[in-house]
Amino acid sequence: MSVLRVLKHLIYPDWLVRRAFPVAAMARIEAAIVASEARHRGEIRFAVESSLAPVALLRGQSARERALEVFSLLRVWDTEENNGVLLYLLMADHDVEILADRGIARIVPNGEWEGICRKMEHRFRAGRYEEGVLLGIAEIDRRLTQVYPRLGEDANELPDRPVRL
């Protein structure tokens, strides 16, 4: 456990998330998810969190481990075709995680998601948070359109609205 990481998480204010993702930005992210899901059968969720809870920090929880918790919390796994994808951002760590349910994970290697995360993190380092998330959604959309193309009408199984945790 890094003392610097603990301090960063303890002092990282929630208002920075609201500044990086104001209501209008969250609405545009939701619209991008809706548009994306019109082209494939996948289900995309976006969640952003300012920092980890002190107990999680003491346990040494990583952003990836927290993303797994959020994957469950938001029930991204609860789709008929196991085709949910979580795009998770932990602001205090400047870390992005993309988790795909087992239906997609069998087809798309984790390295592809890592490449998308790195592209997004590049935008985030420049302070272009909304642009980074929209880029991530577009890249996820491109891949899901290839592996889970839409086959007619498709039920929207998960909410499209982004989540601030």
N, C-alpha and C positions, 0 to 999 in steps of 0.2 A: 504494500500500500504506500503510495507516494504522498507525502505530506502536502506537496504543492497541489496535487489533484484534489485532495480532501478540502483544502482551503478554497480552491477554485469553485468547487461544488457548494460549499457552505456560503460563499458570498455572491454566487451568480444569481442575479435578481430575475424574477419572472417577467418583469416589465421589458427586459431585453428581447424576450421571445415575442411579446406583443408588438414591440417596435420592429422587429425583423419580419414578423408576419401579422400585419394589421388585418382588420376585418376584410378589406377589399382584396388583399393578397390571398387570404384563405378562400374567399369566394372564387377567385380565378383558379386556384389550385383545385377546388371542388369541380369547377367547370371542366378543367383539363381531365380529371378523372372520369367524369361523365362522358366526355367526348371519346376518351380512350376506350372505355368499356363498351361503346357502341360498335367498335371494330373487332372485338374478340370476346371470348367467354371467360376471361380472367376477371378477378375481383381485386382492385387495388385499394389499399388503405394507407393514408399518410398520418403519422403521429410525430409531434415535436414535443420535446421536454427540455426544460431549462437545466435541471440538474438532478442528481440522484439523491434519495433520502439518506440521512446520516447512517442509518443501519446498513443500507446497501453499500455505502462507502466503506464502512468498517469490515464488511464481509469481502471487500475487494471486488465487488461486482463490476464486470466490464459492460460496455455499451451493448455488445452482442448478447450477453446474458440478460440484460434489461430488455432488449428487443424481443427476445424469446418470451419473456413475461408479458410484454405488451401484445405480442402475437396472440397469446392465449386470452388475455384480458379483453381484447377487441374481437375475439372469436374469428380471427382470420382463417383458422382451420375449419370453420363450420360452413363449408360449401360442398355441394353435391359432387363436384368433380375434383375436389381438393386442389383448386386452382386460385387460391388467394395469395396475394403478395403484400407484404408490409414494407413500407418505406418509412424508416424510423430515424429521427435526428435527435441526438443528445447534444445540446448547444454547449454546455460547459466543457465537454471533451472535444468539441468540433468533430464529432464522429457520426457517420451515416452508416446505417445497416439496412440491407435489403434481405428479407427472409421470404422464401417461397415455400408454399405448402408442398407436400410430397408429390402431388400430381405434376406440378411444374418442375420440382427439383429433380425428378427422374429424367427430364428432357433438357433442362437448361443447367449447365454446370455453374457451380458457385463462383468460379472465376469471372464469368460474364457479369454477375451482379457486382463483384468487387470493382471491375472496370468502370461500371456506371457510378459507383460510390466515389471513386477517385475523381471523376469528371465533376461530380457535384461538389465535392470538397474544394476543388479548385475555384469554383464560383463563390463558395462560402468564404474562402480566405480573402476574396476581394470585396466581401460585404454584400454580395448579390445573392441573397438567400432565396427569394422567390424565383429568380431565374434558375438557380441551381435545382430547386425542387421541380420546376416545370421541365427542365432538361431531363431529370431523372424519370419523370412520368413519361415523357416522350420516348426515352430509351426503353423503358419497361414495356410501353405500348408496342413499340417496334418488334420486340422479341415475342410478346404474347400474341400479336397478330400472326406471327409465323407459326407458333406451336399450338395455339388455341384459337384458330380463326372462328369468327361468328358463323353459326349454321342456321340462321333464321332468327326467330324471336328467342330472347334469352332473359331469364329472370334476373333481376338485380338482387343478389343474395346478401350483400353487405352494404352498409351506408357508405355514401361517397364523400360525406362531409369530413374534412380534416379534423384532427383532434389535437388540442393542446392539453398535455398532461400536467 
